[in-house]
Structures are given as structure tokens and as C-alpha cells.
Amino acid sequence: MMKKNFLDFVPVCNPKYTWDADKTGIVTVHVINQGFYNWIAQKFFKKPRISHIALDEYGSFVWRQMDGVRNIYDISRLTSEKFGKKADPAIDRIVKFMRILYQNKFIGWRK
């Protein structure tokens, strides 16, 4: 069985979540909190129906590069070009970020 290289994976944003970017390029992802437990939290603990998750400068740049065509390696190269040494180690940081996004269902992988 052939092992897959994680850098070849092509991330795509979860279509269940909307997002926008402000004038400075900072991305905010909007998550609708649905389901029974979220309903209880909203009703009794005044939790919001929609959570707004603002990404930092690096995360926002990476998020905007996810176009369903670029793979993780391409995105890390673009990040290094934009931020230079500040992004190092770019590949390690982006791989960790992508895993977190995937585990929290913010992204999936193009098939």
C-alpha cells in the first residue's frame, strides 16, 4: 500500500460555514451552532446561535489560499513568499494548522 504525502492534500473550506475578510484581510469564519446540545446551551446559558471565529494574520492568509486547487505544499510556499522568515518553519506550521482545521471540521480534502 502506498503512503500518501500530506503535502499533496488539497484543502477545501467546509461549505457549511460562511466566512468573510475585512479590509486588512483578516478572515472571520461564521459557525452556526446547531443540534440539541447547542440548543440547550443557547436557551439556558445564553450561548450565541452563531460563533464568529477570527483568524490571525497567518491563518487568514492561509485560509484565503484554499481554493480547492492548491495543495498544502503550494500554500506553504506562498506563505513563505509573503511572510519570509516570520513564517518559518512554514511547512510545519501549516501542517499543524490544517490538522486543527480538519479535526474541527472547518475544512475537508478534495477528492
Sequence and secondary structure as in RCSB ss.txt:
>XXXX:A:sequence
MMKKNFLDFVPVCNPKYTWDADKTGIVTVHVINQGFYNWIAQKFFKKPRISHIALDEYGSFVWRQMDGVRNIYDI
SRLTSEKFGKKADPAIDRIVKFMRILYQNKFIGWRK
>XXXX:A:secstr
     GGG  EEE TTSEEEE TT  EEEEEE  SHHHHHHHHHH   SEEEEE  HHHHHHHHH  SS  HHHH
HHHHHHHHGGGG SHHHHHHHHHHHHHHTTSEEE  
